[in-house]
Amino acid sequence: MNITVNEEPIDVPSDVKTIEDFRKHFNLIEKKAMIEHNKVALRPDEYTDTELNEGDQIIVVRFVGGG
């Protein structure tokens, strides 16, 4: 399936069906990140129920500390 992640087109395997699958596939489980799906910011409790479809747009913003 082809989707856009942070404005870059990518092809994800067919077993990546939800945002939670996407997080696992890209090793984002342990990282602090905000995920936007088709211009809607998701809460973590929505990751499992939010399905990915051909052409979807994902934005991943990772939080880093510093100072």
ChimeraX attribute file (.defattr): number of C-alpha atoms within 10 A of each C-alpha:
attribute: neighborCount
match mode: 1-to-1
recipient: residues
	/A:1	15
	/A:2	16
	/A:3	18
	/A:4	17
	/A:5	16
	/A:6	13
	/A:7	10
	/A:8	10
	/A:9	13
	/A:10	12
	/A:11	11
	/A:12	16
	/A:13	10
	/A:14	8
	/A:15	10
	/A:16	17
	/A:17	17
	/A:18	17
	/A:19	22
	/A:20	20
	/A:21	19
	/A:22	21
	/A:23	18
	/A:24	13
	/A:25	14
	/A:26	9
	/A:27	10
	/A:28	15
	/A:29	13
	/A:30	8
	/A:31	11
	/A:32	11
	/A:33	16
	/A:34	14
	/A:35	20
	/A:36	18
	/A:37	18
	/A:38	14
	/A:39	11
	/A:40	11
	/A:41	14
	/A:42	15
	/A:43	10
	/A:44	12
	/A:45	9
	/A:46	13
	/A:47	17
	/A:48	13
	/A:49	11
	/A:50	15
	/A:51	16
	/A:52	21
	/A:53	13
	/A:54	11
	/A:55	13
	/A:56	16
	/A:57	20
	/A:58	22
	/A:59	19
	/A:60	15
	/A:61	12
	/A:62	11
	/A:63	10
	/A:64	8
	/A:65	4
	/A:66	4
	/A:67	2
